[in-house]
Every structure is written in C-alpha cells, then in structure tokens.
Amino acid sequence: MRLGIGVMFLVMGFQGRDWAIGLFSILFLYQAVTDTGCCGSQGCYNPPVQKQNKNAIASGDDVEYEEIK
C-alpha cells in the first residue's frame, strides 16, 4: 500500500511540477522499501495480555483473607 501511494504521489509531483508532493512521495517509498512505519521500530508495540492461571487457587496455593468487623 505504501509503495502504491508513493508511486502515485511521485507521478502527481512530476505531472504537476510540484516538488513538495515529490518529496512527500519519497517518505512513502522509503517506508515501502525498508518496511518501516511512522512510529519507528515497534513504536506501536503492545505487549500480549497474560492470562491468569485459573488453577492457581484450586491447586492449594495459600490465599490470605482479612476479617472485617
């Protein structure tokens, strides 16, 4: 998708003789060639959610209770 957008902006820049669009197309072409994004290396990375072990309480682990009066 980035390659298509980059080529489209590059063609539009040449046809319209607009250097700003041509330079903007270089950003998309660079991202397509190097397989990077705007955020950098894993800039939008979210760690996976860890599931709690449901058998922890059933297996006899100590559970502390506090009495409220």
N, C-alpha and C positions, 0 to 999 in steps of 0.2 A: 504494500500500500504506500509506504514511504517512497519507494522507487517511482511509482506511478505519479505521485504528487510532485516529486522533484523534477521529473521529466516534463510534466505538464507546466510547472512554473518556469522551467528553463525555456521551453518553447514560447510561452507567453512573454517572457522577458526579451527574447530575441525579436519576436514579431512586433512587440510594442516599443522596442528600443528603450526598455526601462531597466536600468542597471540594478535598482533596488529589488525587484522581483527576481532577477537573475541571481543576485547574491543570496536571497532568501531560499532559492531552489538548491543552492549548494548545501545548506543545512540539512534538507531532506535527503539529498543524495549521499551526504556523508553518513547520516544515520542508517540509510539502507545498505551501504557498502560495509560499514563496520558493525552493524547490528547493535546499535546503542539507542538510547532514548533520551528524552529531555532531562530526566532525573539523574542520569549517570548510571554507574554500575550498581544495580539493585537499590536504587533510590526509593522505590516504591515497594520494597520487600516487606511483607508482613509474615512474622513467624507463624508456623502452624499452631492451631489450638491443641493443647494437650488434653486428652480425655482423662478424667479421674477414674481410678480403679474402683469399680463398684464392689469388688470382692474384698476390699481392704477392711471394711467394718465386719463383714461376715466371717472373715478368716480368723478373728480373735484378736485383732490389734486393740490395744488399750484405748478406750475412749474416756475422756475426762468430762465429768458433769459438775456443774456448780449449783448448789441448792440456793434457791431464792426464797426468802421468808417475807 
